[in-house]
Amino acid sequence: MLFRWLHKYIRRNTKPIPGDVAVLWKRRLSIAYAVLAWNAFGLFVYSLYQGKADWAHYYGLKSDEEHSMPPARAWANTLGIKNAKVVRISGFTKVDEYDIVDGEEVRKKENETGKEELSQ
């Protein structure tokens, strides 16, 4: 609810609206909101269809290097995290796992003996 003082101020300085008029305007505003929301959704789908899903890259605010960077590494750079462990999960299964060391991706490989090696 609004702040109490604002609620009291509005109630004191406005005259009451009859119930049927209030319902009429509520219905009109809800229809206007629905039309506006539907058009915004249509604009969003059209933008996706035209290839403008990543608007920052489309309008040149992101370089090609930033665009090709995986989201985990981009967030690690944004937050200033130098060392991180990234685990990708899809559904209930682990899809991928790697480390970020000094801002670079480091993946572990298993060799024939079952021991892990580091690779960049």
C-alpha positions as CSV (number, residue, x, y, z in Angstrom):
1,M,0.0,0.0,0.0
2,L,1.1,3.6,-0.4
3,F,2.8,5.5,2.3
4,R,0.2,6.3,5.0
5,W,0.7,10.1,4.7
6,L,0.3,10.0,1.0
7,H,-2.8,7.9,1.3
8,K,-4.3,10.3,3.8
9,Y,-3.4,13.3,1.7
10,I,-5.1,11.9,-1.4
11,R,-8.2,10.9,0.6
12,R,-8.5,14.3,2.1
13,N,-8.0,16.4,-1.1
14,T,-10.0,14.4,-3.6
15,K,-13.7,13.7,-3.8
16,P,-14.9,10.1,-3.9
17,I,-15.6,8.5,-7.3
18,P,-18.9,6.6,-7.7
19,G,-18.3,2.8,-7.8
20,D,-19.7,2.3,-11.4
21,V,-17.4,5.0,-12.8
22,A,-14.4,3.5,-11.0
23,V,-15.2,0.1,-12.4
24,L,-15.6,1.6,-15.9
25,W,-12.2,3.3,-15.8
26,K,-10.6,0.3,-14.3
27,R,-11.8,-1.8,-17.2
28,R,-10.6,0.8,-19.7
29,L,-7.2,1.0,-18.2
30,S,-6.8,-2.8,-18.0
31,I,-7.7,-3.0,-21.7
32,A,-5.2,-0.3,-22.6
33,Y,-2.6,-2.1,-20.5
34,A,-3.3,-5.4,-22.3
35,V,-3.0,-3.8,-25.7
36,L,0.3,-2.1,-24.7
37,A,1.7,-5.4,-23.3
38,W,0.7,-7.4,-26.4
39,N,2.4,-4.8,-28.7
40,A,5.5,-4.8,-26.5
41,F,5.6,-8.6,-26.7
42,G,5.2,-8.4,-30.5
43,L,8.0,-5.9,-30.8
44,F,10.3,-8.2,-28.7
45,V,9.5,-11.2,-30.9
46,Y,10.1,-9.2,-34.1
47,S,13.5,-8.0,-32.7
48,L,14.5,-11.6,-32.0
49,Y,13.4,-12.6,-35.5
50,Q,15.4,-9.8,-37.0
51,G,18.6,-10.9,-35.2
52,K,18.6,-8.0,-32.7
53,A,18.3,-10.2,-29.6
54,D,21.6,-8.9,-28.2
55,W,20.8,-5.2,-28.7
56,A,24.1,-4.0,-27.1
57,H,26.1,-5.9,-29.8
58,Y,23.7,-4.9,-32.6
59,Y,24.1,-1.2,-31.8
60,G,27.8,-1.4,-31.3
61,L,28.0,-1.0,-27.5
62,K,29.7,-4.5,-27.2
63,S,32.7,-5.5,-29.2
64,D,32.9,-8.8,-31.1
65,E,35.3,-10.1,-28.4
66,E,32.8,-9.4,-25.6
67,H,30.0,-10.9,-27.7
68,S,31.9,-14.2,-28.2
69,M,32.9,-14.4,-24.5
70,P,30.9,-17.0,-22.5
71,P,28.6,-15.4,-19.9
72,A,30.4,-16.9,-16.9
73,R,33.7,-15.4,-18.0
74,A,32.0,-12.0,-18.8
75,W,30.5,-11.9,-15.3
76,A,33.7,-12.9,-13.7
77,N,35.4,-10.0,-15.5
78,T,32.6,-7.6,-14.6
79,L,32.8,-8.6,-10.9
80,G,36.6,-8.6,-10.8
81,I,36.9,-12.3,-9.9
82,K,40.2,-13.6,-11.0
83,N,39.8,-17.3,-10.0
84,A,36.5,-19.1,-10.3
85,K,35.1,-22.5,-10.8
86,V,32.3,-22.7,-13.5
87,V,29.8,-25.6,-13.5
88,R,27.2,-25.6,-16.3
89,I,24.0,-27.5,-15.5
90,S,21.2,-28.4,-17.9
91,G,18.1,-29.9,-16.1
92,F,19.5,-32.2,-13.4
93,T,22.7,-33.1,-15.2
94,K,26.1,-31.5,-15.2
95,V,27.0,-30.5,-18.7
96,D,30.4,-28.8,-18.4
97,E,32.9,-27.8,-15.7
98,Y,36.0,-25.6,-16.0
99,D,38.1,-23.1,-14.0
100,I,38.8,-19.5,-14.6
101,V,42.3,-18.7,-13.5
102,D,43.6,-15.1,-13.9
103,G,40.7,-14.3,-16.2
104,E,41.5,-17.2,-18.6
105,E,39.6,-20.4,-19.1
106,V,41.4,-23.5,-18.0
107,R,39.9,-26.9,-18.8
108,K,41.0,-30.2,-17.2
109,K,41.6,-33.2,-19.5
110,E,41.8,-36.8,-18.3
111,N,44.6,-38.8,-19.9
112,E,44.7,-42.6,-20.4
113,T,45.7,-43.4,-16.8
114,G,42.8,-41.5,-15.4
115,K,44.8,-38.6,-14.1
116,E,43.8,-35.0,-14.9
117,E,45.9,-32.6,-16.9
118,L,45.4,-28.8,-17.2
119,S,45.0,-27.3,-20.6
120,Q,44.3,-23.8,-21.8
